């Protein structure tokens, strides 16, 4: 696979980001409709909103690095004499900030999944692990290019962002199922000419409650039980 240019990476990263943000919005909207208020969102939903901020930082940082990689030193001992030391220091700081955002994103996603593990069925866990395999592949490719050419980041950065994006999808898609089911139901009714927007809205609500209860996702009861267990 050839090295992506800065413009190519910008386009690809924006596509990944748009898909991930759409999935996050769908997840939060589904949970708000199920809980009847945004104040009743679960802990993992609030945490995912913070993770999304860090994920945005990864997008911004990586796109800066792809455009200004040439400013970085070309070996591990000498500075790049073609550019001011101030610019090299700034890009190095962007590298560190981007890495911190990446770590925050990945560990935040792991925390969200840990909260979900005891609330979902086996069937849904298989779906999460299936998407997780894509994350593992992207992470493996990132490490490969890092070790193969440690002084160049242009080959590793695309896989770096793919790793982050697939992790975002794996942790959010499972909670978007009620919305997908409602969309499919609405599409079928529009094709057959049966049903009304009101009935579709009711179907979405009933699907959300039914699938959430079936999956064991009831954060309100979990919160109450946790609160009662606190001395």
Secondary structure, DSSP 8 states (H G I E B T S, - for coil): -----HHHHHHHHHHHHHHHHHHHHHHHHHHHHHHSSGGG--HHHHHHHHHHHHHHHHHHHHHHHHHHGGGS-SSSSS--TTS-HHHHHHHHHHHHHHHHHHHHHHHHHHHHHHHHHTTS-HHHHHHHHHHHHHHHHHHHHHHHHHHHSTT--HHHHHHHHHHHHHHHHHHHGGGGHHHHHHHHHHHHHHHHT---HHHHHHHHHHHHHHHHHHHT--HHHHHHHHHHH--
